[in-house]
Amino acid sequence: MALDGAFLNAVKDEISFLKGGRVDKIHQPSRDEIIITMRAAGGSHKLLISSSANSAGVYITKSAVENPKAPPMFCMLLRKHIGSGKLMDIRQDGLERILCLDFEAMSEIGDMVNITISAEIMGRHSNLIIINQDGKIIDGIKRVDSEISRERMVLPGLKYELPPRESRLDFRECSADDIKSSLESLPDGALSKCLIKIFEGIAPIVAREWVFYAARGEILKSEMNDDIFNRLCFYIKKTAADFKNGENTYTTAQDRNGLLKDFTFLPIRQYGALMLTKTLPSACETLDFFYSERDAAARMKQREGDLYRLLINLTERIARRNAAQKEELILTAERDALKLKGDLISANIYMIKKGMSSVTVQNFYDEKGGEMTIPLDIRLTPSLNMQKYYSEYRKAASAEKILTKQIENGEKELDYIDSVYDALTRAKTEDEVNELRAELSEQGYLRSAKLKKAKAVKSAPPHKVILPEGFEVLIGRNNKQNDLLTCKTAEKTDIWLHTKDIPGSHVIIKTNGNPNPPESVILQAAQLAAFHSKAKASSRVPVDYVPVKYVKKPAGAKPGMVIFTNNKTLYVNPQGIGN
């Protein structure tokens, strides 16, 4: 995926209405991005210029971008040189991936000067360079010294030079003979790669689309016959005609997992059913959609990954703590033996002397009348030895109560973490992930400082499904929403459903006062509850259901945790439910 020169030319034509517009604001939201807000055509427009290796481009954006509190030095430099300036021209040399924006601005001493911003859109070599009217570099958003490139350095004070340009065909102007002779000059290889070598400003996806039209798939150049060549030339000429007439079909391609993979100015047919395509009305809207959606997906993937690691670490830590407490609990089972030793010392204290390391006495609790040897602390008196055993007995008895409660709380904590993990697997948007982070922060599993700089978390409404019988079913997205849905939104006569002993969403059937909805409604709602649970992939899932009036939330319980009575259980198959 790359923004090619042809697509950049389409962007250039789209943003030409900005000529004559005034610079209003300049921001630098990230290290490689600049946003110039301009007043033109009766409105305000945000021109984004990115030199990022993964999302280099120039286009008008409508996305809301958060700016740093203190502007970076390059941003300050741009404000100094083109602040309140007027955009005079937008230039592109052929179909090169370089767009030059010429501004007229006032210098520090009050003279009108010409300043050019050169946006070089060349993958990892992309750059944004400020050039004065003498053709010298004022600075670049990425400085390139001799250690990086000896052939073309980008440093303040140096003469600006364009990157070396190869002599290649312009698909908008070339003839069939030009194409044929250029192809004949190349060694054999994949036809699409040969087209990339002979044409200027086209991305691999364009070349593959041309070949797909001509040969219905990739072929070698040597396999091309006259019919294929004629079809190839026809489609190239059609592409050129549509391009000149502004009739491009701006298209994006995404895989079945929803990940955006590519974009171009042609209909995308080469992937068949492997990719989903979407058309957009303009080049700028295509870039804005593609990059913003892809960046949002990348951010979500990163935040999801961070949250998954946190939950896994929490689970392992709590499980280790529970295992240790269970071992301690086993040891407390010996407390009765401690009391017995204290009793036997008390009964035989007359025969024990200080300094003895042990004493053997008759165990009068033993029906067989056996003896027991009791270890003693030689530093303690017989009375203190007795008190020591009683003290250890009391500690063990107290520890049993505390450990039993701690283990119970630990099991509940594991259930809660498991429920958050399950909600995370079903999160579809960044806001849903942020809601889970906020919930974990409120419960003390995340430091609040990590969320201080974040914007207010937007809470999406519950999933809503209207069943064929007309009943409305609401499905919680996370634990906090489950609480709200069950304890606030639902009426007492509504039906509450949840997978039995399995993490999942709370599901509410809105009965509108009807205490006995049809069995088919309960069955469908139970399938939805199973689908929105950890048991989604199973074929037989138990689902409890009960009127909401029998569902209670215990005081102090973690989000999503409730108790209920009078429930019934259904076994359902969630497969095939996609709501």
Secondary structure, 3 states (H helix, E strand, C coil): CCCCHHHHHHHHHHHHHHCCCEEEEEEEEECCEEEEEEEECCEEEEEEEECCCCCCEEEEECCCCCCCCCCCHHHHHHHHHHCCCEEEEEECCCCCCEEEEEEEEECCCCCEEEEEEEEECCHHHCEEEEECCCCEEEEECCCECCCCCCCCCECCCCECCCCCCCCCECCCCCCHHHHHHHHHCCCCCEHHHHHHHHECCCCHHHHHHHHHHHHCCCCEHHHCCHHHHHHHHHHHHHHHHHHHCCCCCEEEEECCCCCEEEEECCCCCCCHHHCEEEEECCHHHHHHHHHHHHHHHHHHHHHHHHHHHHHHHHHHHHHHHHHHHHHHHHHHCCHHHHHHHHHHHHHCHHHCCCCCCEEEEECCCCCCCCEEEEECCCCCCHHHHHHHHHHHHHHHHHHHHHHHHHHHHHHHHHHHHHHHHHHHHCCCCHHHHHHHHHHHHHCCCCCCHHHHCCCCCCCCCCEEEECCCCCEEEECCCHHHHHHHHHHHCCCCCEEEEECCCCECCEEEECCCCCCCCHHHHHHHHHHHHHCECCCCCCCEEEEEEEHHHEECCCCCCCCCCEECCCEEEEECCCCCCC
